[in-house]
Amino acid sequence: MPDFPLSHGRPLALPAGVPAGVEVHCLDIDLSAAAAGLLPAAAPADPRLLASPDWALLNEAEHARLLRLRQPADRLRFLVARAALRRLLGERLGCDPRAIGFVTGAHGKPALHPATLSGAGAVALPPSGASGGLHFNVSHSGARALVALSTAGEVGVDVERIAPRASLGRLAAHAFHPDERAACGEGADVAAFFAIWAGKEAVVKADGRGLSAGLTAHCALPRADGGYDLRWPGAPRRFRAWRLEAGAGHAAALALADEA
C-alpha cells in the first residue's frame, strides 16, 4: 500500500508574458492509493487516511464534500488538491491552513473569506482597489492537480487528462465556437481538442460570471507561441491565457483577468 503524502507538488515554470504575482503549483497524484482502497466508496475507513496530514487540514464541510464523491480516485484528487491549496494559502497569508475560510460567489467561484484576509499577518497583499488581494483557483484530472495563486487579478486554471473518447465530436459541437471546431477537426485531433478545452475552461473560471451567451459564442484558440487568441463577448474585463506544461498525457492552461 502507498504511504502518505499522496502527492508531490512543484512550482511550474510559467510562459513568457505571465505577470509577476502569479504562480501555479502542479501536484503529481499517486492514484494507487485509490486503487488500494484508502478512499473507499462507502466511508474513509482506513486509519492511515484519517490520521494523514491532508485529511487533518480539511474542515467538516470539506470532509462531507469528499464523502459525497462516489469514485475513490475523485475523492483522492479532491483531498490532495484541497490540502495543497490550504497549505499554499497558509504560507502566503502567514496563518494556520486550518483557519482559512472560503466563500462562494453567485456563479460558484470560491474566494477567501474576508475574515481570513483580515487575520493574515505575514504577507502584505495589494489593496482591494488594485487587485482584490489574493486570488486562487484549483483544477484536477487524471494524475495531476493544479493550484494557481495570483495577486495580479482573478485567475483561472484547468488541467485535463488527454484521452480519446467517442464523444469528443459531440462535445465540440455542443461547446465549441465554429473556429474551435475547425481547429480540432470536430474533435478528431485529440490533443488540439483538449488544448482548446483547457484554455476555454481556464478563462471561464477566471471570469467567474458564468456564460449567459453560451459556450459556442466564446472562443479560445491556441497560438504557436503558447498563448491563446480569445474572443469573449460581453466580458467587462480583458482576459489573457497561456498553455501550461503539466506533464505527459495532460493538457493545461492558465487565464488571468486584466484589472481595470
C-alpha positions, 0 to 999 in steps of 0.5 A, spaced: 500 500 500 502 507 498 504 511 504 502 518 505 503 524 502 499 522 496 502 527 492 508 531 490 507 538 488 512 543 484 512 550 482 511 550 474 515 554 470 510 559 467 510 562 459 513 568 457 508 574 458 505 571 465 505 577 470 509 577 476 504 575 482 502 569 479 504 562 480 501 555 479 503 549 483 502 542 479 501 536 484 503 529 481 497 524 484 499 517 486 492 514 484 494 507 487 492 509 493 485 509 490 486 503 487 488 500 494 482 502 497 484 508 502 478 512 499 473 507 499 466 508 496 462 507 502 466 511 508 474 513 509 475 507 513 482 506 513 486 509 519 492 511 515 487 516 511 484 519 517 490 520 521 494 523 514 496 530 514 491 532 508 485 529 511 487 533 518 487 540 514 480 539 511 474 542 515 467 538 516 464 541 510 470 539 506 470 532 509 462 531 507 464 534 500 469 528 499 464 523 502 459 525 497 464 523 491 462 516 489 469 514 485 475 513 490 480 516 485 475 523 485 475 523 492 483 522 492 484 528 487 479 532 491 483 531 498 490 532 495 488 538 491 484 541 497 490 540 502 495 543 497 491 549 496 490 550 504 497 549 505 499 554 499 494 559 502 497 558 509 504 560 507 502 566 503 497 569 508 502 567 514 496 563 518 494 556 520 491 552 513 486 550 518 483 557 519 482 559 512 475 560 510 472 560 503 466 563 500 462 562 494 460 567 489 453 567 485 456 563 479 460 558 484 467 561 484 470 560 491 474 566 494 477 567 501 473 569 506 474 576 508 475 574 515 481 570 513 484 576 509 483 580 515 487 575 520 493 574 515 499 577 518 505 575 514 504 577 507 502 584 505 497 583 499 495 589 494 489 593 496 482 591 494 482 597 489 488 594 485 487 587 485 482 584 490 488 581 494 489 574 493 486 570 488 486 562 487 483 557 483 484 549 483 483 544 477 484 536 477 484 530 472 487 524 471 494 524 475 495 531 476 492 537 480 493 544 479 493 550 484 494 557 481 495 563 486 495 570 483 495 577 486 495 580 479 487 579 478 482 573 478 485 567 475 483 561 472 486 554 471 484 547 468 488 541 467 485 535 463 487 528 462 488 527 454 484 521 452 480 519 446 473 518 447 467 517 442 464 523 444 469 528 443 465 530 436 459 531 440 462 535 445 465 540 440 459 541 437 455 542 443 461 547 446 465 549 441 465 556 437 465 554 429 473 556 429 474 551 435 471 546 431 475 547 425 481 547 429 480 540 432 477 537 426 470 536 430 474 533 435 478 528 431 485 531 433 485 529 440 490 533 443 488 540 439 481 538 442 483 538 449 488 544 448 482 548 446 478 545 452 483 547 457 484 554 455 476 555 454 475 552 461 481 556 464 478 563 462 471 561 464 473 560 471 477 566 471 471 570 469 467 567 474 460 570 471 458 564 468 456 564 460 449 567 459 451 567 451 453 560 451 459 556 450 459 556 442 459 564 442 466 564 446 472 562 443 479 560 445 484 558 440 491 556 441 497 560 438 504 557 436 507 561 441 503 558 447 498 563 448 491 563 446 487 568 441 480 569 445 474 572 443 469 573 449 463 577 448 460 581 453 466 580 458 467 587 462 474 585 463 480 583 458 482 576 459 489 573 457 491 565 457 497 561 456 498 553 455 501 550 461 506 544 461 503 539 466 506 533 464 505 527 459 498 525 457 495 532 460 493 538 457 493 545 461 492 552 461 492 558 465 487 565 464 488 571 468 483 577 468 486 584 466 484 589 472 481 595 470 
